Amino acid sequence: MRFPWRLPAAGAVTVLLATGLGVAAPGTACACSCASFTTPEEAVSHASGVFVARATDVASGGFTDTYQFAVSEVFKGDVGPTTTVGTLSDGNGCGTGFEVGREYLLFVSRPYDVSAAWEAYSCGPYTGTPFDVRAATERVYGAARAPSADGPVHRITPWTRMTAAVPLPLLAVGAAAAVGLSWWVVSAMRRRRRATD
């Protein structure tokens, strides 16, 4: 007895391709518009986390980049000695980029579009005129403190790299298709055994 294995296999491939193209296709480009504040103090006050850190690693892929940082000073937020900052890649939606090995004074938010401890944007403290960002930060938050030894530690992991290279929705669809195909093969083998008994 011949089993119509081609139809389910073609269906699974079609679903994978359609989902992959939908996830991998570039989205609509959005212009980035940054707010300007009246005073330097106001400009540095709009962040969930403020800290000084050196970029030590990066995992890039798809629409987001995840950077790992060694933190040296903290002005605001519960920040451990190692943390991750995600950003939309290629400047999409106000995304930004960092150079590994360089130190930054970071103004970050809680993550929304990225899988990291923090999210960064190209819009930093801005008043329309240049000012000493570090001095304004110290006026608002006081002297910097060391990162909390008991604070949360976030690192780039093999899972981070894998999901950066292959978007998570595509991984989920691929896993579901593999489970479905395995179930169908096992069912077909059982039917064949029953037919020959």
C-alpha positions as CSV (number, residue, x, y, z in Angstrom):
1,M,0.0,0.0,0.0
2,R,1.4,3.4,-1.0
3,F,0.9,6.4,1.4
4,P,0.5,9.9,0.1
5,W,3.5,11.3,1.9
6,R,4.2,14.0,-0.7
7,L,1.1,16.1,0.2
8,P,1.9,16.6,4.0
9,A,5.6,17.2,3.2
10,A,4.7,19.8,0.6
11,G,2.3,21.4,3.1
12,A,5.0,21.6,5.8
13,V,7.6,23.1,3.4
14,T,5.0,25.7,2.2
15,V,4.2,26.7,5.8
16,L,7.9,27.0,6.6
17,L,8.7,29.0,3.5
18,A,5.7,31.4,3.9
19,T,6.5,32.0,7.6
20,G,10.2,32.4,6.9
21,L,9.6,35.0,4.2
22,G,7.1,36.8,6.4
23,V,9.6,37.0,9.3
24,A,12.7,37.7,7.2
25,A,11.1,40.3,4.8
26,P,12.2,43.8,5.6
27,G,9.5,45.9,7.3
28,T,8.4,49.4,6.5
29,A,11.2,51.9,7.3
30,C,10.2,54.4,10.0
31,A,11.9,57.7,10.5
32,C,13.3,58.3,13.9
33,S,12.1,61.4,15.7
34,C,14.0,62.4,18.9
35,A,12.5,64.7,21.6
36,S,14.5,67.8,22.6
37,F,14.3,68.8,26.3
38,T,14.6,72.3,27.7
39,T,17.4,71.8,30.2
40,P,20.3,69.3,30.5
41,E,18.9,68.0,33.8
42,E,15.5,67.2,32.1
43,A,17.3,65.6,29.2
44,V,19.2,63.1,31.4
45,S,16.2,62.3,33.5
46,H,14.2,60.2,31.0
47,A,15.8,56.7,31.3
48,S,15.1,53.6,33.2
49,G,18.8,52.9,33.6
50,V,21.9,55.0,33.5
51,F,25.3,53.5,33.8
52,V,28.9,53.6,32.5
53,A,30.0,50.4,30.8
54,R,32.4,48.9,28.2
55,A,31.1,46.9,25.3
56,T,32.7,43.4,25.4
57,D,30.7,41.3,22.9
58,V,27.9,41.5,20.3
59,A,25.4,39.0,18.8
60,S,23.9,40.3,15.6
61,G,21.3,39.0,13.3
62,G,17.9,39.8,11.9
63,F,16.4,43.1,13.1
64,T,18.1,43.4,16.4
65,D,21.7,43.4,17.9
66,T,22.5,42.4,21.5
67,Y,25.6,43.8,23.2
68,Q,27.2,42.6,26.4
69,F,28.7,45.2,28.7
70,A,31.1,45.2,31.6
71,V,29.6,47.8,34.0
72,S,31.9,50.1,36.0
73,E,29.6,52.8,37.3
74,V,25.8,53.0,38.0
75,F,23.8,56.2,38.3
76,K,20.3,54.6,38.1
77,G,18.8,51.1,38.0
78,D,19.5,47.7,39.4
79,V,22.5,46.8,37.3
80,G,25.0,44.0,38.0
81,P,28.6,43.8,36.8
82,T,27.7,42.3,33.5
83,T,24.6,43.2,31.5
84,T,23.1,43.2,28.0
85,V,21.7,46.0,25.9
86,G,19.6,45.3,22.8
87,T,18.9,47.7,20.0
88,L,17.2,47.6,16.6
89,S,19.9,47.1,14.0
90,D,20.8,49.4,11.1
91,G,19.2,52.4,12.8
92,N,15.7,51.0,12.2
93,G,13.1,52.6,14.6
94,C,15.8,54.7,16.4
95,G,18.2,51.8,16.8
96,T,21.8,52.4,17.5
97,G,25.2,50.6,17.6
98,F,28.2,50.3,19.9
99,E,31.9,49.5,19.3
100,V,33.2,46.5,21.2
101,G,36.0,47.6,23.5
102,R,34.7,51.2,23.9
103,E,33.2,52.7,27.0
104,Y,29.9,54.4,27.0
105,L,27.6,56.4,29.3
106,L,24.4,54.6,28.6
107,F,20.8,55.9,28.9
108,V,18.6,52.8,28.5
109,S,15.0,51.7,28.9
110,R,13.3,48.5,29.9
111,P,13.3,46.2,26.9
112,Y,10.3,46.3,24.5
113,D,11.5,45.2,21.0
114,V,14.6,43.2,22.0
115,S,15.6,40.2,24.1
116,A,18.1,41.8,26.5
117,A,18.2,43.3,30.0
118,W,17.9,46.8,28.6
119,E,17.1,48.5,25.3
120,A,19.0,51.4,23.7
121,Y,18.0,54.0,21.2
122,S,19.9,56.5,19.0
123,C,18.0,59.3,20.8
124,G,20.2,60.3,23.8
125,P,20.0,63.3,26.1
126,Y,19.4,66.3,23.8
127,T,18.5,69.9,24.4
128,G,19.2,71.3,21.0
129,T,22.6,72.7,22.3
130,P,25.7,70.9,23.4
131,F,26.2,70.3,27.2
132,D,28.3,68.2,29.5
133,V,26.2,65.1,29.8
134,R,28.3,63.5,32.6
135,A,28.0,66.7,34.7
136,A,24.3,66.9,34.2
137,T,23.9,63.2,35.1
138,E,25.8,63.7,38.4
139,R,23.6,66.8,39.2
140,V,20.4,64.7,38.7
141,Y,21.5,61.3,40.2
142,G,24.4,62.2,42.5
143,A,27.7,60.4,42.5
144,A,28.0,57.1,40.6
145,R,28.1,53.9,42.6
146,A,29.7,50.5,41.8
147,P,27.5,47.9,40.1
148,S,25.7,45.7,42.6
149,A,27.6,42.5,43.3
150,D,24.3,40.9,44.0
151,G,22.6,42.6,41.0
152,P,21.2,40.7,38.0
153,V,23.9,39.4,35.6
154,H,23.0,39.1,32.0
155,R,25.3,37.6,29.3
156,I,25.2,36.7,25.7
157,T,24.6,33.0,25.6
158,P,24.5,30.4,22.8
159,W,20.7,30.7,22.8
160,T,21.1,34.5,22.3
161,R,23.3,33.9,19.3
162,M,21.0,31.3,17.8
163,T,17.8,33.4,18.2
164,A,19.7,36.4,16.8
165,A,20.6,34.4,13.7
166,V,17.2,32.8,13.3
167,P,14.1,34.7,14.5
168,L,12.3,33.0,17.4
169,P,8.9,32.8,15.5
170,L,10.7,30.9,12.7
171,L,12.3,28.6,15.2
172,A,8.8,27.9,16.7
173,V,7.2,27.2,13.4
174,G,10.1,24.9,12.4
175,A,9.8,23.0,15.6
176,A,6.0,22.7,15.2
177,A,6.4,21.5,11.6
178,A,9.0,18.9,12.7
179,V,6.7,17.6,15.5
180,G,3.8,17.4,13.1
181,L,5.8,15.6,10.4
182,S,7.2,13.2,13.0
183,W,3.7,12.4,14.2
184,W,2.5,11.8,10.7
185,V,5.4,9.5,9.9
186,V,4.8,7.4,13.0
187,S,1.1,7.3,12.3
188,A,1.7,6.1,8.7
189,M,4.1,3.4,9.9
190,R,1.5,2.1,12.4
191,R,-1.2,2.1,9.7
192,R,1.1,0.1,7.4
193,R,1.9,-2.4,10.1
194,R,-1.8,-2.9,10.8
195,A,-2.6,-3.3,7.1
196,T,0.1,-6.1,6.8
197,D,-1.0,-8.0,9.9
